[in-house]
Amino acid sequence: MAYVIDYELLEKLEEKVGKEEAKKIAQTIELIYNELDKKSESLAQQKKLELKDELTKELATKADLILVKTELEAKIDKEVLKLQNDIQKLDKKFTIMFIVLAFLIIFINKDAVELIIKLLPFAK
């Protein structure tokens, strides 16, 4: 962005130092402003890149999230299998306990044996 000196400022400079000298001073001021503008743009770009690098190190990227997702899915699958095994073990235990309970009822209670004998013809 080029900087242009005000006409009033240029007139005041011409009055104080003369027309040629005022022109040189104005050109020097414009050069200084142009250099400052270039340096500020360069510095802003550098700060932007530094900030981007810093944020890249601190924030999670898509790849990081995919990795964590994969790890969590693996852990969940492992826990599901463990729970399914536990449920199968409990199912077997309850089945055994039910059979034992049924035999105990049959052997201890005489009326239960008679009832089962009466119900057997209907089971066919």
Secondary structure as UniProt FT lines:
FT   HELIX           7..17
FT   HELIX           19..58
FT   HELIX           62..108
FT   HELIX           110..123
//
